[in-house]
Amino acid sequence: ERLSMDDRKMWCRIAVNIINKAFRYDEYDLSTRSSCAVLLPHAVTAVDHAEELKIVTGEIGKLLNETGLYLTGIADLKGAGEK
């Protein structure tokens, strides 16, 4: 890795915050499903990096909650329980 550990953590937090702002699932608005489907792999990757870097923030918890709600809403109960 070319980035220092502090820089890796900083960029990981930034990625989580950006995805969090974009990941808006609303069970009553079906149009949110398509954007969440596109963002889901990025959300999972960002959370995986955060876990690897041992970063714990409320933003990560919020992102995990939002992805869980989305996966439950589309009836992917196995995926919703993985993280």
ZANU-634288 format. One line per field, with one value per atom (N, C-alpha, C, O): residue in three letters; residue number from 1; chain; y, x, z. Coordinates in steps of 0.001 Angstrom, whole numbers. Layout:
% ZANU-634288
resn	[ALA;...] .
resi	[NUM;...] .
chain	[A;...] .
yy	[Y;...] .
xx	[X;...] .
zz	[Z;...] .
% end
This chain:
% ZANU-634288
resn	[GLU;GLU;GLU;GLU;ARG;ARG;ARG;ARG;LEU;LEU;LEU;LEU;SER;SER;SER;SER;MET;MET;MET;MET;ASP;ASP;ASP;ASP;ASP;ASP;ASP;ASP;ARG;ARG;ARG;ARG;LYS;LYS;LYS;LYS;MET;MET;MET;MET;TRP;TRP;TRP;TRP;CYS;CYS;CYS;CYS;ARG;ARG;ARG;ARG;ILE;ILE;ILE;ILE;ALA;ALA;ALA;ALA;VAL;VAL;VAL;VAL;ASN;ASN;ASN;ASN;ILE;ILE;ILE;ILE;ILE;ILE;ILE;ILE;ASN;ASN;ASN;ASN;LYS;LYS;LYS;LYS;ALA;ALA;ALA;ALA;PHE;PHE;PHE;PHE;ARG;ARG;ARG;ARG;TYR;TYR;TYR;TYR;ASP;ASP;ASP;ASP;GLU;GLU;GLU;GLU;TYR;TYR;TYR;TYR;ASP;ASP;ASP;ASP;LEU;LEU;LEU;LEU;SER;SER;SER;SER;THR;THR;THR;THR;ARG;ARG;ARG;ARG;SER;SER;SER;SER;SER;SER;SER;SER;CYS;CYS;CYS;CYS;ALA;ALA;ALA;ALA;VAL;VAL;VAL;VAL;LEU;LEU;LEU;LEU;LEU;LEU;LEU;LEU;PRO;PRO;PRO;PRO;HIS;HIS;HIS;HIS;ALA;ALA;ALA;ALA;VAL;VAL;VAL;VAL;THR;THR;THR;THR;ALA;ALA;ALA;ALA;VAL;VAL;VAL;VAL;ASP;ASP;ASP;ASP;HIS;HIS;HIS;HIS;ALA;ALA;ALA;ALA;GLU;GLU;GLU;GLU;GLU;GLU;GLU;GLU;LEU;LEU;LEU;LEU;LYS;LYS;LYS;LYS;ILE;ILE;ILE;ILE;VAL;VAL;VAL;VAL;THR;THR;THR;THR;GLY;GLY;GLY;GLY;GLU;GLU;GLU;GLU;ILE;ILE;ILE;ILE;GLY;GLY;GLY;GLY;LYS;LYS;LYS;LYS;LEU;LEU;LEU;LEU;LEU;LEU;LEU;LEU;ASN;ASN;ASN;ASN;GLU;GLU;GLU;GLU;THR;THR;THR;THR;GLY;GLY;GLY;GLY;LEU;LEU;LEU;LEU;TYR;TYR;TYR;TYR;LEU;LEU;LEU;LEU;THR;THR;THR;THR;GLY;GLY;GLY;GLY;ILE;ILE;ILE;ILE;ALA;ALA;ALA;ALA;ASP;ASP;ASP;ASP;LEU;LEU;LEU;LEU;LYS;LYS;LYS;LYS;GLY;GLY;GLY;GLY;ALA;ALA;ALA;ALA;GLY;GLY;GLY;GLY;GLU;GLU;GLU;GLU;LYS;LYS;LYS;LYS] .
resi	[1;1;1;1;2;2;2;2;3;3;3;3;4;4;4;4;5;5;5;5;6;6;6;6;7;7;7;7;8;8;8;8;9;9;9;9;10;10;10;10;11;11;11;11;12;12;12;12;13;13;13;13;14;14;14;14;15;15;15;15;16;16;16;16;17;17;17;17;18;18;18;18;19;19;19;19;20;20;20;20;21;21;21;21;22;22;22;22;23;23;23;23;24;24;24;24;25;25;25;25;26;26;26;26;27;27;27;27;28;28;28;28;29;29;29;29;30;30;30;30;31;31;31;31;32;32;32;32;33;33;33;33;34;34;34;34;35;35;35;35;36;36;36;36;37;37;37;37;38;38;38;38;39;39;39;39;40;40;40;40;41;41;41;41;42;42;42;42;43;43;43;43;44;44;44;44;45;45;45;45;46;46;46;46;47;47;47;47;48;48;48;48;49;49;49;49;50;50;50;50;51;51;51;51;52;52;52;52;53;53;53;53;54;54;54;54;55;55;55;55;56;56;56;56;57;57;57;57;58;58;58;58;59;59;59;59;60;60;60;60;61;61;61;61;62;62;62;62;63;63;63;63;64;64;64;64;65;65;65;65;66;66;66;66;67;67;67;67;68;68;68;68;69;69;69;69;70;70;70;70;71;71;71;71;72;72;72;72;73;73;73;73;74;74;74;74;75;75;75;75;76;76;76;76;77;77;77;77;78;78;78;78;79;79;79;79;80;80;80;80;81;81;81;81;82;82;82;82;83;83;83;83] .
chain	[A;A;A;A;A;A;A;A;A;A;A;A;A;A;A;A;A;A;A;A;A;A;A;A;A;A;A;A;A;A;A;A;A;A;A;A;A;A;A;A;A;A;A;A;A;A;A;A;A;A;A;A;A;A;A;A;A;A;A;A;A;A;A;A;A;A;A;A;A;A;A;A;A;A;A;A;A;A;A;A;A;A;A;A;A;A;A;A;A;A;A;A;A;A;A;A;A;A;A;A;A;A;A;A;A;A;A;A;A;A;A;A;A;A;A;A;A;A;A;A;A;A;A;A;A;A;A;A;A;A;A;A;A;A;A;A;A;A;A;A;A;A;A;A;A;A;A;A;A;A;A;A;A;A;A;A;A;A;A;A;A;A;A;A;A;A;A;A;A;A;A;A;A;A;A;A;A;A;A;A;A;A;A;A;A;A;A;A;A;A;A;A;A;A;A;A;A;A;A;A;A;A;A;A;A;A;A;A;A;A;A;A;A;A;A;A;A;A;A;A;A;A;A;A;A;A;A;A;A;A;A;A;A;A;A;A;A;A;A;A;A;A;A;A;A;A;A;A;A;A;A;A;A;A;A;A;A;A;A;A;A;A;A;A;A;A;A;A;A;A;A;A;A;A;A;A;A;A;A;A;A;A;A;A;A;A;A;A;A;A;A;A;A;A;A;A;A;A;A;A;A;A;A;A;A;A;A;A;A;A;A;A;A;A;A;A;A;A;A;A;A;A;A;A;A;A;A;A;A;A;A;A] .
yy	[-1181;0;1250;1344;2183;3438;4467;5388;4321;5275;4868;3683;5855;5566;5034;5189;4415;3886;5012;4828;6159;7292;7743;8051;7783;8172;7131;7488;5858;4801;4937;4820;5185;5346;6579;6543;7664;8892;8657;9034;8040;7811;6803;6897;5855;4901;5617;5386;6477;7250;8132;8245;8744;9584;8746;9161;7575;6694;6289;6325;5907;5526;6694;6503;7885;9055;9357;9683;9249;9508;8481;8838;7216;6162;6323;6131;6672;6892;7970;7821;9044;10133;9697;10162;8809;8370;7198;7046;6373;5153;5504;5576;5717;6100;5109;5238;4125;3155;3596;3959;3558;3868;2752;2602;1977;824;1210;375;2462;2916;3583;3967;3716;4341;3349;3245;2633;1575;2091;1327;3368;3910;3918;4007;3828;3822;2483;2397;1454;130;89;-532;738;655;1357;847;2512;3192;2410;2350;1816;1002;-240;-664;-820;-1999;-1660;-2459;-484;-44;238;-79;823;1222;85;176;-980;-2055;-2626;-2751;-2981;-3530;-2542;-2942;-1262;-235;-104;78;-199;-135;-1309;-1133;-2496;-3690;-3572;-3895;-3113;-2951;-1917;-2136;-805;240;-276;-6;-1013;-1570;-2615;-2675;-3438;-4429;-3752;-4199;-2685;-1944;-1335;-1353;-802;-215;-1271;-1010;-2459;-3540;-3938;-4153;-4033;-4385;-3356;-3708;-2093;-1010;-734;167;-1526;-1395;-6;591;482;1773;1503;711;2157;2027;3435;4248;3711;5017;4828;3784;5837;5818;5758;5175;6363;6344;4921;4557;4125;2731;1966;1183;2189;1552;1931;1089;3199;3676;3003;2589;2895;2260;783;270;103;-1297;-1430;-2345;-529;-560;-334;-1066;674;975;-193;-538;-799;-1934;-3118;-3846;-3315;-4386;-4171;-5111;-2935;-2622;-2853;-3402;-2434;-2634;-4127;-4562;-4912;-6346;-7049;-7956;-6636;-7194;-6805;-7623;-5560;-5070;-5787;-5930;-6241;-6976;-8483;-9280;-8858;-10248;-11050;-12260;-10394;-11103;-11250;-10616;-12099;-12226;-12821;-12492;-13689;-14243;-13130;-13037;-12288;-11186;-10160;-9579;-9933;-8941;-9345;-8483;-10636;-11103;-11371;-11754;-11183;-11529;-10603;-11082;-9323;-8384;-8199;-7447] .
xx	[826;0;874;1855;500;1251;758;1493;-449;-994;-607;-500;-404;-151;-1445;-2524;-1330;-2511;-3504;-4711;-3013;-3908;-4644;-5835;-3941;-4586;-5606;-6678;-5290;-6239;-7519;-8624;-7357;-8530;-9336;-10566;-8640;-9325;-10154;-11325;-9557;-10268;-11396;-12416;-11227;-12299;-13489;-14634;-13225;-14309;-15019;-16244;-14255;-14845;-15739;-16849;-15263;-16059;-17358;-18425;-17271;-18476;-19456;-20656;-18966;-19844;-20522;-21709;-19779;-20355;-21434;-22520;-21135;-22111;-23331;-24464;-23100;-24210;-25159;-26376;-24616;-25458;-26273;-27394;-25703;-26369;-27324;-28299;-27058;-27837;-29089;-29059;-30168;-31434;-32517;-33127;-32752;-33806;-35082;-35066;-36179;-37495;-38431;-38728;-38889;-39725;-41010;-41606;-41443;-42672;-42429;-43376;-41185;-40824;-39983;-38772;-40630;-39948;-38816;-37926;-38834;-37764;-36414;-35374;-36413;-35138;-34414;-33213;-35135;-34506;-33399;-32361;-33606;-32600;-31304;-30218;-31401;-30169;-29467;-28238;-30236;-29624;-28956;-27906;-29556;-28954;-27592;-26659;-27481;-26209;-25180;-24001;-25622;-24704;-24328;-23319;-25121;-24895;-23478;-22870;-22919;-21555;-20527;-19559;-20742;-19828;-19969;-18982;-21201;-21436;-20765;-20119;-20919;-20309;-18788;-18141;-18223;-16765;-16268;-15253;-16966;-16556;-16603;-15698;-17651;-17767;-16682;-16103;-16405;-15329;-13989;-13230;-13704;-12454;-12436;-11406;-13564;-13641;-13369;-12662;-13931;-13681;-12208;-11608;-11634;-10222;-9324;-8309;-9709;-8926;-9318;-8778;-10266;-10740;-11326;-11073;-12112;-12788;-14210;-14937;-14595;-15953;-16532;-16041;-17577;-18239;-19747;-20227;-20462;-21910;-22319;-23349;-21512;-21810;-21761;-22570;-20821;-20738;-21960;-22548;-22339;-23543;-24781;-25635;-24875;-26018;-26044;-27103;-24881;-24808;-25184;-25899;-24707;-25086;-26593;-27213;-27174;-28611;-29375;-30317;-28972;-29653;-29560;-30544;-28378;-28242;-29065;-29641;-29126;-29959;-31433;-32145;-31895;-33294;-33589;-34632;-32669;-32839;-32921;-33833;-31968;-31951;-33187;-33721;-33640;-34874;-36057;-36940;-36072;-37160;-37274;-38372;-36145;-36200;-36221;-36069;-36410;-36543;-35259;-35308;-34118;-32837;-32456;-31518;-33204;-33022;-31666;-31103;-31137;-29805;-28761;-27913;-28814;-27868;-28014;-27024;-29239;-29485;-28843;-28477;-28703;-28135;-26654;-26085;-26003;-24583;-23670;-22686;-23921;-22994;-23365;-22705] .
zz	[0;0;0;737;-826;-892;118;474;571;1535;2953;3270;3779;5191;5813;5242;6971;7649;7954;7797;8383;8664;7407;7462;6276;5017;4573;4086;4733;4373;5193;4662;6486;7351;6958;6934;6652;6252;4987;4937;3968;2712;2880;2197;3764;4038;4671;4281;5637;6262;5233;5246;4357;3312;2402;2068;2001;1136;1825;1212;3091;3840;3898;3702;4162;4244;2913;2880;1820;493;168;-289;401;107;1008;566;2262;3188;2694;2795;2168;1665;444;239;-358;-1584;-1356;-2093;-350;-121;675;1904;-29;594;194;-868;1044;780;1487;2664;751;1301;866;-319;1829;1497;771;90;906;262;-1090;-1776;-1461;-2739;-3540;-3343;-4430;-5180;-6051;-6424;-6376;-7220;-6501;-7153;-5176;-4445;-4576;-4321;-4969;-5079;-6121;-5895;-7249;-8316;-7916;-8195;-7271;-6853;-5749;-5715;-4852;-3795;-4377;-3895;-5404;-6038;-6633;-6553;-7224;-7806;-6710;-6866;-5618;-4542;-3597;-2899;-3564;-2597;-2626;-1564;-3792;-3776;-3223;-2577;-3479;-2968;-1448;-737;-969;474;1178;2211;620;1219;1222;2218;119;36;1039;1701;1158;2104;3539;4329;3874;5225;5463;6548;4455;4586;4862;5722;4141;4371;5774;6449;6204;7545;8614;9588;8428;9387;9375;10428;8187;8045;8739;9342;8646;9246;10698;11339;11205;12587;12878;13924;11920;12068;12547;11948;13616;14135;14268;15051;13497;13573;13451;13010;13842;13676;12217;11878;11349;9911;9356;8504;9836;9384;9876;9130;11126;11656;10872;10595;10515;9724;8356;7883;7725;6407;6497;5636;7533;7729;7925;7384;8689;8916;7615;7310;6852;5585;4604;3951;4501;3579;4065;3257;5377;5925;5644;5292;5798;5484;4011;3656;3160;1718;1395;692;1909;1611;2160;1522;3329;3878;2997;2742;2536;1693;366;-173;-169;-1436;-1182;-2107;70;505;353;128;472;508;1979;2463;2673;4115;4470;5514;3618;3869;3816;4703;2788;2651;3761;4204;4213;5262;6581;7380;6815;8075;8047;9068;6903;6784;7546;8109;7605;8264;9683;10400] .
% end
